[in-house]
């Protein structure tokens, strides 16, 4: 089943409203860390989310849709 990202709500920083993203941790399969935010906020209350990206590129976070 394909997901239509245009219908999903992005996870945004509550301070600057930039969409949050994660990047893979090199040499640690299955691990990821938060990418930067222009306001440099360090703590986020992240809702149940899903990440989309290709290869080693940053993966943007979107809120999971309720079924």
PDBQT receptor file of N, H, CA, C and O in Angstrom, charges set to zero:
ATOM      1  N   UNK A   1       0.835  -1.179   0.000  1.00  0.00    +0.000 N 
ATOM      2  CA  UNK A   1       0.000   0.000   0.000  1.00  0.00    +0.000 C 
ATOM      3  C   UNK A   1       0.882   1.244   0.000  1.00  0.00    +0.000 C 
ATOM      4  O   UNK A   1       1.764   1.371   0.849  1.00  0.00    +0.000 OA
ATOM      5  N   UNK A   2       0.660   2.155  -0.929  1.00  0.00    +0.000 N 
ATOM      6  H   UNK A   2      -0.058   2.052  -1.618  1.00  0.00    +0.000 HD
ATOM      7  CA  UNK A   2       1.437   3.384  -0.996  1.00  0.00    +0.000 C 
ATOM      8  C   UNK A   2       0.855   4.425  -0.049  1.00  0.00    +0.000 C 
ATOM      9  O   UNK A   2      -0.358   4.502   0.142  1.00  0.00    +0.000 OA
ATOM     10  N   UNK A   3       1.737   5.218   0.537  1.00  0.00    +0.000 N 
ATOM     11  H   UNK A   3       2.723   5.155   0.382  1.00  0.00    +0.000 HD
ATOM     12  CA  UNK A   3       1.302   6.306   1.408  1.00  0.00    +0.000 C 
ATOM     13  C   UNK A   3       1.398   7.617   0.656  1.00  0.00    +0.000 C 
ATOM     14  O   UNK A   3       2.368   7.854  -0.063  1.00  0.00    +0.000 OA
ATOM     15  N   UNK A   4       0.413   8.459   0.815  1.00  0.00    +0.000 N 
ATOM     16  H   UNK A   4      -0.376   8.266   1.399  1.00  0.00    +0.000 HD
ATOM     17  CA  UNK A   4       0.410   9.773   0.193  1.00  0.00    +0.000 C 
ATOM     18  C   UNK A   4       0.883  10.783   1.238  1.00  0.00    +0.000 C 
ATOM     19  O   UNK A   4       0.109  11.203   2.097  1.00  0.00    +0.000 OA
ATOM     20  N   UNK A   5       2.172  11.173   1.158  1.00  0.00    +0.000 N 
ATOM     21  H   UNK A   5       2.801  10.832   0.460  1.00  0.00    +0.000 HD
ATOM     22  CA  UNK A   5       2.726  12.081   2.164  1.00  0.00    +0.000 C 
ATOM     23  C   UNK A   5       2.044  13.441   2.160  1.00  0.00    +0.000 C 
ATOM     24  O   UNK A   5       2.080  14.147   3.167  1.00  0.00    +0.000 OA
ATOM     25  N   UNK A   6       1.424  13.821   1.051  1.00  0.00    +0.000 N 
ATOM     26  H   UNK A   6       1.395  13.247   0.233  1.00  0.00    +0.000 HD
ATOM     27  CA  UNK A   6       0.740  15.112   1.015  1.00  0.00    +0.000 C 
ATOM     28  C   UNK A   6      -0.478  15.121   1.942  1.00  0.00    +0.000 C 
ATOM     29  O   UNK A   6      -0.996  16.185   2.283  1.00  0.00    +0.000 OA
ATOM     30  N   UNK A   7      -0.934  13.928   2.349  1.00  0.00    +0.000 N 
ATOM     31  H   UNK A   7      -0.513  13.063   2.072  1.00  0.00    +0.000 HD
ATOM     32  CA  UNK A   7      -2.088  13.837   3.249  1.00  0.00    +0.000 C 
ATOM     33  C   UNK A   7      -1.658  13.579   4.688  1.00  0.00    +0.000 C 
ATOM     34  O   UNK A   7      -2.501  13.459   5.576  1.00  0.00    +0.000 OA
ATOM     35  N   UNK A   8      -0.353  13.495   4.922  1.00  0.00    +0.000 N 
ATOM     36  H   UNK A   8       0.333  13.593   4.200  1.00  0.00    +0.000 HD
ATOM     37  CA  UNK A   8       0.148  13.264   6.277  1.00  0.00    +0.000 C 
ATOM     38  C   UNK A   8       0.617  14.570   6.886  1.00  0.00    +0.000 C 
ATOM     39  O   UNK A   8       1.093  15.458   6.177  1.00  0.00    +0.000 OA
ATOM     40  N   UNK A   9       0.483  14.690   8.203  1.00  0.00    +0.000 N 
ATOM     41  H   UNK A   9       0.097  13.970   8.779  1.00  0.00    +0.000 HD
ATOM     42  CA  UNK A   9       0.879  15.916   8.901  1.00  0.00    +0.000 C 
ATOM     43  C   UNK A   9       2.332  15.811   9.355  1.00  0.00    +0.000 C 
ATOM     44  O   UNK A   9       2.687  14.873  10.069  1.00  0.00    +0.000 OA
ATOM     45  N   UNK A  10       3.187  16.770   8.947  1.00  0.00    +0.000 N 
ATOM     46  H   UNK A  10       2.898  17.532   8.366  1.00  0.00    +0.000 HD
ATOM     47  CA  UNK A  10       4.590  16.712   9.366  1.00  0.00    +0.000 C 
ATOM     48  C   UNK A  10       4.742  16.976  10.863  1.00  0.00    +0.000 C 
ATOM     49  O   UNK A  10       3.922  17.670  11.466  1.00  0.00    +0.000 OA
ATOM     50  N   UNK A  11       5.784  16.424  11.447  1.00  0.00    +0.000 N 
ATOM     51  H   UNK A  11       6.449  15.861  10.958  1.00  0.00    +0.000 HD
ATOM     52  CA  UNK A  11       6.135  16.722  12.839  1.00  0.00    +0.000 C 
ATOM     53  C   UNK A  11       7.019  17.955  12.799  1.00  0.00    +0.000 C 
ATOM     54  O   UNK A  11       8.080  17.943  12.175  1.00  0.00    +0.000 OA
ATOM     55  N   UNK A  12       6.583  19.029  13.469  1.00  0.00    +0.000 N 
ATOM     56  H   UNK A  12       5.721  19.038  13.976  1.00  0.00    +0.000 HD
ATOM     57  CA  UNK A  12       7.300  20.310  13.426  1.00  0.00    +0.000 C 
ATOM     58  C   UNK A  12       7.825  20.697  14.797  1.00  0.00    +0.000 C 
ATOM     59  O   UNK A  12       7.289  20.285  15.826  1.00  0.00    +0.000 OA
ATOM     60  N   UNK A  13       8.881  21.494  14.794  1.00  0.00    +0.000 N 
ATOM     61  H   UNK A  13       9.317  21.829  13.958  1.00  0.00    +0.000 HD
ATOM     62  CA  UNK A  13       9.417  22.083  16.019  1.00  0.00    +0.000 C 
ATOM     63  C   UNK A  13       8.360  23.051  16.564  1.00  0.00    +0.000 C 
ATOM     64  O   UNK A  13       7.833  23.872  15.813  1.00  0.00    +0.000 OA
ATOM     65  N   UNK A  14       8.046  22.962  17.864  1.00  0.00    +0.000 N 
ATOM     66  H   UNK A  14       8.474  22.295  18.474  1.00  0.00    +0.000 HD
ATOM     67  CA  UNK A  14       7.044  23.871  18.419  1.00  0.00    +0.000 C 
ATOM     68  C   UNK A  14       7.512  25.329  18.485  1.00  0.00    +0.000 C 
ATOM     69  O   UNK A  14       6.688  26.231  18.634  1.00  0.00    +0.000 OA
ATOM     70  N   UNK A  15       8.815  25.568  18.377  1.00  0.00    +0.000 N 
ATOM     71  H   UNK A  15       9.484  24.834  18.256  1.00  0.00    +0.000 HD
ATOM     72  CA  UNK A  15       9.334  26.938  18.450  1.00  0.00    +0.000 C 
ATOM     73  C   UNK A  15       9.431  27.606  17.081  1.00  0.00    +0.000 C 
ATOM     74  O   UNK A  15       8.922  28.712  16.899  1.00  0.00    +0.000 OA
ATOM     75  N   UNK A  16      10.083  26.944  16.106  1.00  0.00    +0.000 N 
ATOM     76  H   UNK A  16      10.496  26.045  16.253  1.00  0.00    +0.000 HD
ATOM     77  CA  UNK A  16      10.318  27.598  14.813  1.00  0.00    +0.000 C 
ATOM     78  C   UNK A  16       9.492  26.995  13.675  1.00  0.00    +0.000 C 
ATOM     79  O   UNK A  16       9.511  27.510  12.557  1.00  0.00    +0.000 OA
ATOM     80  N   UNK A  17       8.767  25.909  13.953  1.00  0.00    +0.000 N 
ATOM     81  H   UNK A  17       8.752  25.490  14.861  1.00  0.00    +0.000 HD
ATOM     82  CA  UNK A  17       7.870  25.257  12.989  1.00  0.00    +0.000 C 
ATOM     83  C   UNK A  17       8.575  24.627  11.789  1.00  0.00    +0.000 C 
ATOM     84  O   UNK A  17       7.945  24.371  10.763  1.00  0.00    +0.000 OA
ATOM     85  N   UNK A  18       9.870  24.378  11.915  1.00  0.00    +0.000 N 
ATOM     86  H   UNK A  18      10.382  24.586  12.749  1.00  0.00    +0.000 HD
ATOM     87  CA  UNK A  18      10.594  23.638  10.874  1.00  0.00    +0.000 C 
ATOM     88  C   UNK A  18      10.235  22.161  11.015  1.00  0.00    +0.000 C 
ATOM     89  O   UNK A  18      10.117  21.655  12.131  1.00  0.00    +0.000 OA
ATOM     90  N   UNK A  19      10.061  21.461   9.877  1.00  0.00    +0.000 N 
ATOM     91  H   UNK A  19      10.157  21.872   8.971  1.00  0.00    +0.000 HD
ATOM     92  CA  UNK A  19       9.776  20.032   9.945  1.00  0.00    +0.000 C 
ATOM     93  C   UNK A  19      10.993  19.313  10.498  1.00  0.00    +0.000 C 
ATOM     94  O   UNK A  19      12.120  19.557  10.068  1.00  0.00    +0.000 OA
ATOM     95  N   UNK A  20      10.761  18.424  11.455  1.00  0.00    +0.000 N 
ATOM     96  H   UNK A  20       9.845  18.225  11.805  1.00  0.00    +0.000 HD
ATOM     97  CA  UNK A  20      11.849  17.690  12.089  1.00  0.00    +0.000 C 
ATOM     98  C   UNK A  20      12.253  16.493  11.237  1.00  0.00    +0.000 C 
ATOM     99  O   UNK A  20      11.438  15.922  10.512  1.00  0.00    +0.000 OA
ATOM    100  N   UNK A  21      13.517  16.128  11.339  1.00  0.00    +0.000 N 
ATOM    101  H   UNK A  21      14.179  16.592  11.928  1.00  0.00    +0.000 HD
ATOM    102  CA  UNK A  21      14.029  14.988  10.598  1.00  0.00    +0.000 C 
ATOM    103  C   UNK A  21      15.044  14.244  11.445  1.00  0.00    +0.000 C 
ATOM    104  O   UNK A  21      15.569  14.765  12.429  1.00  0.00    +0.000 OA
ATOM    105  N   UNK A  22      15.307  13.007  11.033  1.00  0.00    +0.000 N 
ATOM    106  H   UNK A  22      14.881  12.584  10.233  1.00  0.00    +0.000 HD
ATOM    107  CA  UNK A  22      16.322  12.197  11.684  1.00  0.00    +0.000 C 
ATOM    108  C   UNK A  22      17.315  11.735  10.625  1.00  0.00    +0.000 C 
ATOM    109  O   UNK A  22      17.008  11.720   9.433  1.00  0.00    +0.000 OA
ATOM    110  N   UNK A  23      18.496  11.363  11.072  1.00  0.00    +0.000 N 
ATOM    111  H   UNK A  23      18.745  11.375  12.041  1.00  0.00    +0.000 HD
ATOM    112  CA  UNK A  23      19.510  10.807  10.177  1.00  0.00    +0.000 C 
ATOM    113  C   UNK A  23      20.006   9.497  10.787  1.00  0.00    +0.000 C 
ATOM    114  O   UNK A  23      20.005   9.328  12.007  1.00  0.00    +0.000 OA
ATOM    115  N   UNK A  24      20.423   8.590   9.939  1.00  0.00    +0.000 N 
ATOM    116  H   UNK A  24      20.425   8.727   8.948  1.00  0.00    +0.000 HD
ATOM    117  CA  UNK A  24      20.942   7.310  10.420  1.00  0.00    +0.000 C 
ATOM    118  C   UNK A  24      22.271   7.524  11.141  1.00  0.00    +0.000 C 
ATOM    119  O   UNK A  24      23.049   8.412  10.795  1.00  0.00    +0.000 OA
ATOM    120  N   UNK A  25      22.510   6.689  12.152  1.00  0.00    +0.000 N 
ATOM    121  H   UNK A  25      21.878   5.967  12.433  1.00  0.00    +0.000 HD
ATOM    122  CA  UNK A  25      23.782   6.735  12.883  1.00  0.00    +0.000 C 
ATOM    123  C   UNK A  25      24.751   5.802  12.146  1.00  0.00    +0.000 C 
ATOM    124  O   UNK A  25      24.494   4.603  12.034  1.00  0.00    +0.000 OA
ATOM    125  N   UNK A  26      25.868   6.354  11.643  1.00  0.00    +0.000 N 
ATOM    126  H   UNK A  26      26.077   7.328  11.735  1.00  0.00    +0.000 HD
ATOM    127  CA  UNK A  26      26.833   5.509  10.929  1.00  0.00    +0.000 C 
ATOM    128  C   UNK A  26      27.310   4.345  11.801  1.00  0.00    +0.000 C 
ATOM    129  O   UNK A  26      27.531   4.504  13.001  1.00  0.00    +0.000 OA
ATOM    130  N   UNK A  27      27.460   3.203  11.193  1.00  0.00    +0.000 N 
ATOM    131  H   UNK A  27      27.280   3.074  10.218  1.00  0.00    +0.000 HD
ATOM    132  CA  UNK A  27      27.968   1.996  11.857  1.00  0.00    +0.000 C 
ATOM    133  C   UNK A  27      27.048   1.443  12.941  1.00  0.00    +0.000 C 
ATOM    134  O   UNK A  27      27.468   0.574  13.706  1.00  0.00    +0.000 OA
ATOM    135  N   UNK A  28      25.795   1.923  13.032  1.00  0.00    +0.000 N 
ATOM    136  H   UNK A  28      25.454   2.628  12.411  1.00  0.00    +0.000 HD
ATOM    137  CA  UNK A  28      24.846   1.383  14.001  1.00  0.00    +0.000 C 
ATOM    138  C   UNK A  28      23.510   1.151  13.303  1.00  0.00    +0.000 C 
ATOM    139  O   UNK A  28      22.613   1.989  13.395  1.00  0.00    +0.000 OA
ATOM    140  N   UNK A  29      23.365   0.017  12.603  1.00  0.00    +0.000 N 
ATOM    141  H   UNK A  29      24.094  -0.664  12.528  1.00  0.00    +0.000 HD
ATOM    142  CA  UNK A  29      22.129  -0.254  11.868  1.00  0.00    +0.000 C 
ATOM    143  C   UNK A  29      20.895  -0.157  12.769  1.00  0.00    +0.000 C 
ATOM    144  O   UNK A  29      20.901  -0.626  13.906  1.00  0.00    +0.000 OA
ATOM    145  N   UNK A  30      19.844   0.458  12.239  1.00  0.00    +0.000 N 
ATOM    146  H   UNK A  30      19.839   0.840  11.315  1.00  0.00    +0.000 HD
ATOM    147  CA  UNK A  30      18.597   0.579  12.980  1.00  0.00    +0.000 C 
ATOM    148  C   UNK A  30      18.542   1.751  13.947  1.00  0.00    +0.000 C 
ATOM    149  O   UNK A  30      17.507   1.974  14.576  1.00  0.00    +0.000 OA
ATOM    150  N   UNK A  31      19.633   2.512  14.085  1.00  0.00    +0.000 N 
ATOM    151  H   UNK A  31      20.474   2.331  13.575  1.00  0.00    +0.000 HD
ATOM    152  CA  UNK A  31      19.635   3.663  14.989  1.00  0.00    +0.000 C 
ATOM    153  C   UNK A  31      19.609   4.949  14.191  1.00  0.00    +0.000 C 
ATOM    154  O   UNK A  31      20.155   5.032  13.091  1.00  0.00    +0.000 OA
ATOM    155  N   UNK A  32      18.965   5.946  14.765  1.00  0.00    +0.000 N 
ATOM    156  H   UNK A  32      18.521   5.878  15.658  1.00  0.00    +0.000 HD
ATOM    157  CA  UNK A  32      18.888   7.257  14.114  1.00  0.00    +0.000 C 
ATOM    158  C   UNK A  32      18.943   8.333  15.187  1.00  0.00    +0.000 C 
ATOM    159  O   UNK A  32      18.682   8.073  16.362  1.00  0.00    +0.000 OA
ATOM    160  N   UNK A  33      19.288   9.549  14.765  1.00  0.00    +0.000 N 
ATOM    161  H   UNK A  33      19.500   9.760  13.811  1.00  0.00    +0.000 HD
ATOM    162  CA  UNK A  33      19.318  10.676  15.706  1.00  0.00    +0.000 C 
ATOM    163  C   UNK A  33      18.622  11.864  15.061  1.00  0.00    +0.000 C 
ATOM    164  O   UNK A  33      18.498  11.937  13.838  1.00  0.00    +0.000 OA
ATOM    165  N   UNK A  34      18.172  12.789  15.894  1.00  0.00    +0.000 N 
ATOM    166  H   UNK A  34      18.273  12.729  16.887  1.00  0.00    +0.000 HD
ATOM    167  CA  UNK A  34      17.505  13.974  15.377  1.00  0.00    +0.000 C 
ATOM    168  C   UNK A  34      18.474  14.842  14.613  1.00  0.00    +0.000 C 
ATOM    169  O   UNK A  34      19.629  15.003  15.005  1.00  0.00    +0.000 OA
ATOM    170  N   UNK A  35      17.993  15.400  13.516  1.00  0.00    +0.000 N 
ATOM    171  H   UNK A  35      17.054  15.269  13.197  1.00  0.00    +0.000 HD
ATOM    172  CA  UNK A  35      18.788  16.350  12.754  1.00  0.00    +0.000 C 
ATOM    173  C   UNK A  35      18.707  17.712  13.416  1.00  0.00    +0.000 C 
ATOM    174  O   UNK A  35      18.052  17.865  14.447  1.00  0.00    +0.000 OA
ATOM    175  N   UNK A  36      19.352  18.678  12.846  1.00  0.00    +0.000 N 
ATOM    176  H   UNK A  36      19.885  18.553  12.008  1.00  0.00    +0.000 HD
ATOM    177  CA  UNK A  36      19.370  20.015  13.415  1.00  0.00    +0.000 C 
ATOM    178  C   UNK A  36      18.052  20.749  13.226  1.00  0.00    +0.000 C 
ATOM    179  O   UNK A  36      17.239  20.403  12.370  1.00  0.00    +0.000 OA
ATOM    180  N   UNK A  37      17.869  21.748  14.032  1.00  0.00    +0.000 N 
ATOM    181  H   UNK A  37      18.530  22.030  14.728  1.00  0.00    +0.000 HD
ATOM    182  CA  UNK A  37      16.712  22.632  13.935  1.00  0.00    +0.000 C 
ATOM    183  C   UNK A  37      17.267  24.052  13.968  1.00  0.00    +0.000 C 
ATOM    184  O   UNK A  37      18.179  24.340  14.742  1.00  0.00    +0.000 OA
ATOM    185  N   UNK A  38      16.733  24.930  13.146  1.00  0.00    +0.000 N 
ATOM    186  H   UNK A  38      15.992  24.695  12.517  1.00  0.00    +0.000 HD
ATOM    187  CA  UNK A  38      17.327  26.260  13.053  1.00  0.00    +0.000 C 
ATOM    188  C   UNK A  38      17.267  27.044  14.364  1.00  0.00    +0.000 C 
ATOM    189  O   UNK A  38      18.053  27.968  14.571  1.00  0.00    +0.000 OA
ATOM    190  N   UNK A  39      16.342  26.680  15.245  1.00  0.00    +0.000 N 
ATOM    191  H   UNK A  39      15.703  25.929  15.077  1.00  0.00    +0.000 HD
ATOM    192  CA  UNK A  39      16.272  27.393  16.527  1.00  0.00    +0.000 C 
ATOM    193  C   UNK A  39      17.114  26.694  17.597  1.00  0.00    +0.000 C 
ATOM    194  O   UNK A  39      17.217  27.188  18.720  1.00  0.00    +0.000 OA
ATOM    195  N   UNK A  40      17.709  25.562  17.265  1.00  0.00    +0.000 N 
ATOM    196  H   UNK A  40      17.625  25.160  16.353  1.00  0.00    +0.000 HD
ATOM    197  CA  UNK A  40      18.595  24.803  18.147  1.00  0.00    +0.000 C 
ATOM    198  C   UNK A  40      17.897  24.243  19.388  1.00  0.00    +0.000 C 
ATOM    199  O   UNK A  40      18.548  23.991  20.402  1.00  0.00    +0.000 OA
ATOM    200  N   UNK A  41      16.587  24.049  19.315  1.00  0.00    +0.000 N 
ATOM    201  H   UNK A  41      16.058  24.254  18.491  1.00  0.00    +0.000 HD
ATOM    202  CA  UNK A  41      15.854  23.427  20.419  1.00  0.00    +0.000 C 
ATOM    203  C   UNK A  41      16.387  22.003  20.602  1.00  0.00    +0.000 C 
ATOM    204  O   UNK A  41      16.650  21.317  19.615  1.00  0.00    +0.000 OA
ATOM    205  N   UNK A  42      16.546  21.562  21.816  1.00  0.00    +0.000 N 
ATOM    206  H   UNK A  42      16.333  22.120  22.619  1.00  0.00    +0.000 HD
ATOM    207  CA  UNK A  42      17.139  20.253  22.077  1.00  0.00    +0.000 C 
ATOM    208  C   UNK A  42      16.117  19.189  22.501  1.00  0.00    +0.000 C 
ATOM    209  O   UNK A  42      16.351  18.001  22.283  1.00  0.00    +0.000 OA
ATOM    210  N   UNK A  43      14.998  19.587  23.099  1.00  0.00    +0.000 N 
ATOM    211  H   UNK A  43      14.807  20.552  23.276  1.00  0.00    +0.000 HD
ATOM    212  CA  UNK A  43      14.045  18.624  23.640  1.00  0.00    +0.000 C 
ATOM    213  C   UNK A  43      12.719  18.732  22.894  1.00  0.00    +0.000 C 
ATOM    214  O   UNK A  43      12.171  19.822  22.731  1.00  0.00    +0.000 OA
ATOM    215  N   UNK A  44      12.215  17.586  22.445  1.00  0.00    +0.000 N 
ATOM    216  H   UNK A  44      12.661  16.701  22.578  1.00  0.00    +0.000 HD
ATOM    217  CA  UNK A  44      10.958  17.548  21.708  1.00  0.00    +0.000 C 
ATOM    218  C   UNK A  44      10.039  16.506  22.321  1.00  0.00    +0.000 C 
ATOM    219  O   UNK A  44      10.495  15.472  22.809  1.00  0.00    +0.000 OA
ATOM    220  N   UNK A  45       8.747  16.784  22.292  1.00  0.00    +0.000 N 
ATOM    221  H   UNK A  45       8.376  17.624  21.895  1.00  0.00    +0.000 HD
ATOM    222  CA  UNK A  45       7.731  15.797  22.647  1.00  0.00    +0.000 C 
ATOM    223  C   UNK A  45       7.230  15.258  21.318  1.00  0.00    +0.000 C 
ATOM    224  O   UNK A  45       6.327  15.840  20.715  1.00  0.00    +0.000 OA
ATOM    225  N   UNK A  46       7.800  14.161  20.855  1.00  0.00    +0.000 N 
ATOM    226  H   UNK A  46       8.533  13.689  21.344  1.00  0.00    +0.000 HD
ATOM    227  CA  UNK A  46       7.511  13.633  19.527  1.00  0.00    +0.000 C 
ATOM    228  C   UNK A  46       6.303  12.706  19.593  1.00  0.00    +0.000 C 
ATOM    229  O   UNK A  46       6.295  11.743  20.361  1.00  0.00    +0.000 OA
ATOM    230  N   UNK A  47       5.280  12.997  18.783  1.00  0.00    +0.000 N 
ATOM    231  H   UNK A  47       5.287  13.778  18.159  1.00  0.00    +0.000 HD
ATOM    232  CA  UNK A  47       4.125  12.085  18.744  1.00  0.00    +0.000 C 
ATOM    233  C   UNK A  47       4.517  10.784  18.054  1.00  0.00    +0.000 C 
ATOM    234  O   UNK A  47       5.585  10.692  17.448  1.00  0.00    +0.000 OA
ATOM    235  N   UNK A  48       3.660   9.791  18.148  1.00  0.00    +0.000 N 
ATOM    236  H   UNK A  48       2.792   9.866  18.640  1.00  0.00    +0.000 HD
ATOM    237  CA  UNK A  48       3.887   8.546  17.426  1.00  0.00    +0.000 C 
ATOM    238  C   UNK A  48       4.093   8.920  15.967  1.00  0.00    +0.000 C 
ATOM    239  O   UNK A  48       3.189   9.469  15.337  1.00  0.00    +0.000 OA
ATOM    240  N   UNK A  49       5.266   8.630  15.424  1.00  0.00    +0.000 N 
ATOM    241  H   UNK A  49       6.000   8.184  15.936  1.00  0.00    +0.000 HD
ATOM    242  CA  UNK A  49       5.590   9.142  14.096  1.00  0.00    +0.000 C 
ATOM    243  C   UNK A  49       6.242   8.079  13.232  1.00  0.00    +0.000 C 
ATOM    244  O   UNK A  49       6.628   7.010  13.704  1.00  0.00    +0.000 OA
ATOM    245  N   UNK A  50       6.352   8.402  11.961  1.00  0.00    +0.000 N 
ATOM    246  H   UNK A  50       6.038   9.271  11.578  1.00  0.00    +0.000 HD
ATOM    247  CA  UNK A  50       6.984   7.540  10.981  1.00  0.00    +0.000 C 
ATOM    248  C   UNK A  50       7.933   8.408  10.165  1.00  0.00    +0.000 C 
ATOM    249  O   UNK A  50       7.636   9.572   9.898  1.00  0.00    +0.000 OA
ATOM    250  N   UNK A  51       9.083   7.844   9.764  1.00  0.00    +0.000 N 
ATOM    251  H   UNK A  51       9.324   6.898   9.980  1.00  0.00    +0.000 HD
ATOM    252  CA  UNK A  51      10.093   8.614   9.031  1.00  0.00    +0.000 C 
ATOM    253  C   UNK A  51      10.191   8.099   7.602  1.00  0.00    +0.000 C 
ATOM    254  O   UNK A  51      10.069   6.901   7.347  1.00  0.00    +0.000 OA
ATOM    255  N   UNK A  52      10.413   9.029   6.673  1.00  0.00    +0.000 N 
ATOM    256  H   UNK A  52      10.512  10.002   6.881  1.00  0.00    +0.000 HD
ATOM    257  CA  UNK A  52      10.580   8.678   5.271  1.00  0.00    +0.000 C 
ATOM    258  C   UNK A  52      11.838   9.326   4.738  1.00  0.00    +0.000 C 
ATOM    259  O   UNK A  52      12.073  10.514   4.960  1.00  0.00    +0.000 OA
ATOM    260  N   UNK A  53      12.645   8.556   4.040  1.00  0.00    +0.000 N 
ATOM    261  H   UNK A  53      12.455   7.591   3.860  1.00  0.00    +0.000 HD
ATOM    262  CA  UNK A  53      13.858   9.065   3.417  1.00  0.00    +0.000 C 
ATOM    263  C   UNK A  53      14.456   7.991   2.530  1.00  0.00    +0.000 C 
ATOM    264  O   UNK A  53      13.988   6.853   2.506  1.00  0.00    +0.000 OA
ATOM    265  N   UNK A  54      15.493   8.364   1.804  1.00  0.00    +0.000 N 
ATOM    266  H   UNK A  54      15.873   9.289   1.824  1.00  0.00    +0.000 HD
ATOM    267  CA  UNK A  54      16.128   7.422   0.882  1.00  0.00    +0.000 C 
ATOM    268  C   UNK A  54      17.589   7.256   1.268  1.00  0.00    +0.000 C 
ATOM    269  O   UNK A  54      18.303   8.244   1.439  1.00  0.00    +0.000 OA
ATOM    270  N   UNK A  55      18.033   6.027   1.404  1.00  0.00    +0.000 N 
ATOM    271  H   UNK A  55      17.452   5.225   1.265  1.00  0.00    +0.000 HD
ATOM    272  CA  UNK A  55      19.440   5.747   1.676  1.00  0.00    +0.000 C 
ATOM    273  C   UNK A  55      19.945   6.457   2.916  1.00  0.00    +0.000 C 
ATOM    274  O   UNK A  55      19.359   6.338   3.992  1.00  0.00    +0.000 OA
ATOM    275  N   UNK A  56      21.026   7.191   2.764  1.00  0.00    +0.000 N 
ATOM    276  H   UNK A  56      21.502   7.287   1.890  1.00  0.00    +0.000 HD
ATOM    277  CA  UNK A  56      21.628   7.892   3.898  1.00  0.00    +0.000 C 
ATOM    278  C   UNK A  56      21.107   9.320   4.049  1.00  0.00    +0.000 C 
ATOM    279  O   UNK A  56      21.581  10.062   4.909  1.00  0.00    +0.000 OA
ATOM    280  N   UNK A  57      20.149   9.706   3.232  1.00  0.00    +0.000 N 
ATOM    281  H   UNK A  57      19.764   9.103   2.533  1.00  0.00    +0.000 HD
ATOM    282  CA  UNK A  57      19.599  11.063   3.298  1.00  0.00    +0.000 C 
ATOM    283  C   UNK A  57      18.789  11.247   4.584  1.00  0.00    +0.000 C 
ATOM    284  O   UNK A  57      18.343  10.266   5.178  1.00  0.00    +0.000 OA
ATOM    285  N   UNK A  58      18.596  12.495   5.017  1.00  0.00    +0.000 N 
ATOM    286  H   UNK A  58      18.958  13.292   4.534  1.00  0.00    +0.000 HD
ATOM    287  CA  UNK A  58      17.730  12.736   6.174  1.00  0.00    +0.000 C 
ATOM    288  C   UNK A  58      16.328  12.186   5.924  1.00  0.00    +0.000 C 
ATOM    289  O   UNK A  58      15.830  12.199   4.799  1.00  0.00    +0.000 OA
ATOM    290  N   UNK A  59      15.711  11.710   6.989  1.00  0.00    +0.000 N 
ATOM    291  H   UNK A  59      16.116  11.700   7.903  1.00  0.00    +0.000 HD
ATOM    292  CA  UNK A  59      14.360  11.169   6.910  1.00  0.00    +0.000 C 
ATOM    293  C   UNK A  59      13.419  12.108   7.649  1.00  0.00    +0.000 C 
ATOM    294  O   UNK A  59      13.581  12.335   8.848  1.00  0.00    +0.000 OA
ATOM    295  N   UNK A  60      12.450  12.647   6.951  1.00  0.00    +0.000 N 
ATOM    296  H   UNK A  60      12.318  12.462   5.977  1.00  0.00    +0.000 HD
ATOM    297  CA  UNK A  60      11.508  13.583   7.561  1.00  0.00    +0.000 C 
ATOM    298  C   UNK A  60      10.456  12.825   8.358  1.00  0.00    +0.000 C 
ATOM    299  O   UNK A  60      10.043  11.728   7.985  1.00  0.00    +0.000 OA
ATOM    300  N   UNK A  61      10.032  13.429   9.461  1.00  0.00    +0.000 N 
ATOM    301  H   UNK A  61      10.368  14.321   9.764  1.00  0.00    +0.000 HD
ATOM    302  CA  UNK A  61       9.059  12.794  10.346  1.00  0.00    +0.000 C 
ATOM    303  C   UNK A  61       7.647  13.280  10.040  1.00  0.00    +0.000 C 
ATOM    304  O   UNK A  61       7.413  14.467   9.812  1.00  0.00    +0.000 OA
ATOM    305  N   UNK A  62       6.712  12.328  10.041  1.00  0.00    +0.000 N 
ATOM    306  H   UNK A  62       6.902  11.364  10.226  1.00  0.00    +0.000 HD
ATOM    307  CA  UNK A  62       5.294  12.623   9.856  1.00  0.00    +0.000 C 
ATOM    308  C   UNK A  62       4.520  11.904  10.952  1.00  0.00    +0.000 C 
ATOM    309  O   UNK A  62       4.898  10.810  11.372  1.00  0.00    +0.000 OA
ATOM    310  N   UNK A  63       3.438  12.518  11.414  1.00  0.00    +0.000 N 
ATOM    311  H   UNK A  63       3.131  13.407  11.074  1.00  0.00    +0.000 HD
ATOM    312  CA  UNK A  63       2.590  11.867  12.414  1.00  0.00    +0.000 C 
ATOM    313  C   UNK A  63       1.905  10.682  11.780  1.00  0.00    +0.000 C 
ATOM    314  O   UNK A  63       1.445  10.750  10.640  1.00  0.00    +0.000 OA
ATOM    315  N   UNK A  64       1.840   9.586  12.532  1.00  0.00    +0.000 N 
ATOM    316  H   UNK A  64       2.213   9.531  13.458  1.00  0.00    +0.000 HD
ATOM    317  CA  UNK A  64       1.155   8.387  12.033  1.00  0.00    +0.000 C 
ATOM    318  C   UNK A  64      -0.328   8.688  11.934  1.00  0.00    +0.000 C 
ATOM    319  O   UNK A  64      -0.904   9.337  12.807  1.00  0.00    +0.000 OA
ATOM    320  N   UNK A  65      -0.936   8.214  10.866  1.00  0.00    +0.000 N 
ATOM    321  H   UNK A  65      -0.469   7.688  10.156  1.00  0.00    +0.000 HD
ATOM    322  CA  UNK A  65      -2.379   8.388  10.703  1.00  0.00    +0.000 C 
ATOM    323  C   UNK A  65      -3.093   7.319  11.485  1.00  0.00    +0.000 C 
ATOM    324  O   UNK A  65      -2.671   6.163  11.516  1.00  0.00    +0.000 OA
ATOM    325  N   UNK A  66      -4.197   7.720  12.127  1.00  0.00    +0.000 N 
ATOM    326  H   UNK A  66      -4.540   8.659  12.102  1.00  0.00    +0.000 HD
ATOM    327  CA  UNK A  66      -4.980   6.716  12.838  1.00  0.00    +0.000 C 
ATOM    328  C   UNK A  66      -5.770   5.883  11.837  1.00  0.00    +0.000 C 
ATOM    329  O   UNK A  66      -6.234   6.370  10.806  1.00  0.00    +0.000 OA
ATOM    330  N   UNK A  67      -5.900   4.623  12.181  1.00  0.00    +0.000 N 
ATOM    331  H   UNK A  67      -5.523   4.227  13.018  1.00  0.00    +0.000 HD
ATOM    332  CA  UNK A  67      -6.647   3.770  11.249  1.00  0.00    +0.000 C 
ATOM    333  C   UNK A  67      -8.079   3.592  11.675  1.00  0.00    +0.000 C 
ATOM    334  O   UNK A  67      -8.843   2.903  11.000  1.00  0.00    +0.000 OA
TER     335      UNK A  67
